[in-house]
Amino acid sequence: MTELRKKSCGPCEGGVAPMNLAQARDLMGQIPKWTLEESEPALFRTFRFKNFYETIAFVNAIAYVANREDHHPDLRVSYKECVVRYQTHAIGGLSENDFICAAKIDALEL
């Protein structure tokens, strides 16, 4: 279990600055299956499934995690695929919350 999975998301507004790319790269080791989009800092990962039912079950599990953490990803859903993208919109960049939620979503695969 990564250290990120043990954490909970905190507030993102009120003076919280986006993390810089060096900080983001340091945390990527805890979520190695994710990609860091550096041009517009964001995290994303594509999940593939056998059928639409499995895809939607996964989307529902993401919704549970997102609501529990009060931190919500952008999702692109198709028949056998779901692309999950995290960026903290409230601060216009990445926060630790994005990495926490990515790690928790990785745990759904187990």
C-alpha positions in Angstrom: 0.0 0.0 0.0 1.4 3.4 -0.9 1.5 6.2 1.7 -0.9 8.2 -0.5 -3.7 5.6 -0.1 -3.5 6.1 3.7 -4.2 9.9 3.4 -7.5 11.8 2.9 -8.0 14.8 0.7 -7.9 18.2 2.3 -9.4 21.6 1.2 -8.0 22.9 -2.1 -9.1 26.6 -1.9 -7.9 29.5 0.2 -4.3 30.1 -0.7 -3.3 26.5 -1.7 -0.8 26.8 -4.5 -0.5 24.2 -7.3 2.5 21.9 -6.9 5.4 22.4 -9.3 6.5 19.7 -11.7 9.4 18.6 -9.5 7.0 17.9 -6.7 4.6 16.1 -9.0 7.4 13.9 -10.5 8.5 12.9 -6.9 5.0 11.6 -6.2 4.7 9.7 -9.5 6.7 6.8 -8.0 3.7 6.0 -5.8 1.4 5.8 -8.8 3.6 4.3 -11.6 0.7 3.3 -13.9 -0.4 6.9 -14.2 0.9 9.5 -16.7 1.9 13.0 -15.8 0.7 15.5 -18.4 3.2 18.3 -18.0 1.9 20.9 -20.5 -1.2 21.5 -18.5 -0.3 19.7 -15.3 -2.7 16.8 -14.8 -2.6 13.0 -14.1 -4.4 10.5 -16.3 -4.7 6.8 -16.7 -6.7 4.6 -19.1 -8.4 1.5 -17.7 -9.7 -1.2 -20.1 -12.4 -3.8 -19.4 -14.1 -6.8 -20.9 -17.4 -5.2 -21.5 -19.6 -2.2 -20.8 -21.0 -3.6 -17.5 -17.5 -3.8 -16.0 -16.7 -0.3 -17.2 -19.7 1.2 -15.6 -19.1 -0.8 -12.4 -15.7 0.8 -12.3 -17.1 4.2 -12.9 -19.5 3.7 -10.0 -16.6 2.7 -7.8 -14.7 5.9 -8.8 -17.8 7.9 -8.0 -17.8 6.4 -4.5 -14.2 7.3 -3.9 -14.6 10.8 -5.4 -17.6 11.6 -3.2 -16.0 10.2 -0.1 -12.8 12.3 -0.7 -14.8 15.3 -2.1 -12.4 15.4 -5.0 -13.7 14.5 -8.4 -11.9 13.5 -11.6 -12.8 14.1 -15.2 -13.9 10.9 -16.8 -14.2 9.8 -20.5 -16.2 6.6 -20.6 -16.7 4.3 -23.6 -17.8 0.7 -24.1 -14.7 -1.0 -22.8 -12.6 1.9 -21.5 -12.5 4.6 -18.9 -9.9 7.4 -19.0 -9.5 9.1 -15.6 -7.9 12.5 -15.4 -7.1 14.5 -12.3 -6.4 18.1 -12.0 -7.4 20.3 -9.1 -9.6 22.8 -10.9 -10.0 25.1 -7.9 -6.2 25.9 -8.0 -5.6 25.5 -11.7 -3.0 22.7 -11.3 -2.0 19.6 -9.4 -2.5 19.1 -5.7 -1.7 16.2 -3.4 -5.4 15.4 -3.5 -5.0 14.3 -7.2 -2.3 11.8 -6.2 -4.3 10.6 -3.2 -7.3 9.8 -5.3 -5.2 8.3 -8.1 -3.7 5.9 -5.6 -7.1 5.0 -4.2 -8.4 4.3 -7.7 -5.4 2.0 -8.3 -6.6 0.0 -5.3 -9.9 -0.7 -7.0 -8.0 -3.0 -9.5 -6.9 -5.4 -6.7 
